[in-house]
């Protein structure tokens, strides 16, 4: 896709591990940037912004990887360190801020639930759906239910 030979590609990286780290960094930073753009879309409803953000963060990967991709990610942890968890924290922060700004903090305050807890619950739901859905479309339909539940106090 880059129109570069394998040998040419390795001229830019010291070894396969550096190439892998750069690929993971690019992928996760691009997903976070796309998710933040979706959350900031001014002419979209909260429901639409959340669904689009989670599609950028998780949904686009549903059905693209074999079942053994989790083994790859476990092996990769030593190579990328805390990159994935650091970026996920930034994503949760962005979702929590969006929920707070939308007025959900007040709606859930009597139940003792914070916007961060709502964001973490949506992330956990998305991770579970990523593993149980076979396609991006199936993920989107199932995740839309979670978003409607979270956003229901605003209806």
N, C-alpha and C positions, 0 to 999 in steps of 0.2 A: 504493500500500500504506500510506503514511503519512497518507493522506487530507488531503494538502496540495497546493495547486496549484503549478505550476512557479514562478509568480511569488512565492507564499508561501514556497516553499523557498529561493529566492534572497534573501529577506529575511534569512535566517540566515547567508548566506555572501556574501563580498565579490564573488566571481566563480566561474566554473565550475571553475577550478583549485583553489580552496579547497574547493569541494564534492567534487571528485575526491579531494583529499588526505584529507579527513575520511572519505570512503567507504572508501578503501584502508586507512586506519588502523583504522577500526572492524572491517572484515572480517578483517584479519590479526591484530589483537589478540583478536578473538573466537575465531578458529581456534586461536591459541596457548593461550588460557584453556581451551578445550574439550579440547585435547590434553593439557594439564597435569592436568586433572581425570581424564581417562582413564588417564593414567600413575599417578595416585594412588589408583585404585580398589582398595580393600583386599581385597575378596572375589573378585578376578579373578586369573587366572594371568598370568604375564609375557607369554605369547603373546597372550592376550586384550587385555591393557593396551596392548601395542605396536600390535596391529592397530587397536584403537579410536583410539589417539592419531594414528596416521598417516591414518586415515580422516578425522579432524577436521582434520588439517593439510593433507592433499593430496587424499585420496579423494573428499571431498564435491564437489570441483570437476571431477572427471573427467567428460567428456562434456557439460559445461555451456557451454563456450566454443568458438567457432569456431576453425579452424586459425590464423586471423590474430590471435588473442589475444596471441601472443608479441610481435607488433609493437606492440600497445597497451602491454604492460608495458615494452618498450624505450623507448617515447616517454614513459612515465610516470616513468621513473627520474629525470628532471630535476625532476619535480614532487614526488616523495616522498623523494628523497635516499636515505639508507641505511636507511630504515624497514624495508623487506623483508629486507635482509641482516641487520640488527640483530635482528629478530624470529626469523629462521631460526637465528641463533647461539644465541639463548635456547632455542629448540626443541631443537637438537642438545645443548645442555648438559643439558636435562631428560631427554632420552632416554639420554644417557651416564650420568647419575646413576642412572637406573632400572636400567640394565644392570649398573652397578657394584654397586648394592645387592642385586641378584638373585644375585650370585655369579659373574657371567660374567667379571669381571676376572681372577680366579684361573684360570678354565678356559682363557682365551686368552693368559695371560701367557707360557707356554712358547713360543708362536708369535710373541711380541713384538707382539701386537695389543692396543691399549688400548680401553677402553669408548668413548672419543671416536671412535676410528677405526671401531668397529662402528656407532656412531650415524651417522657421516658416510656409511658404506657403505649403511645403510638409507635415509638421505635421498636419496642418489644413485639408489638402486634405485627409490624412490618417484617421483622426478622422471622417470626414464625410463619407468616404467609409466604415469605420468599422460599422457604423450604417445603411448604405444602402445596404450593400452586405450580402448575406445569407451564403456564404461559404468563406473559406480561398482562394480557387482557384479563385473565382469571385473577391475577393479583389485584389489578385495578378495581374490579368489581367487588372483591372481598374487602379490600382496604377502604373503599367508599363507605361501607357499612360502619367501620370503626370511626371514620371521620364524622359521619352523621351522628353517631352516638355521642362523641365528644362535643360536637357543636350544637346538640339539641337544646341546651339551655338558651341559646340565642334565637331559636325559632319563634 
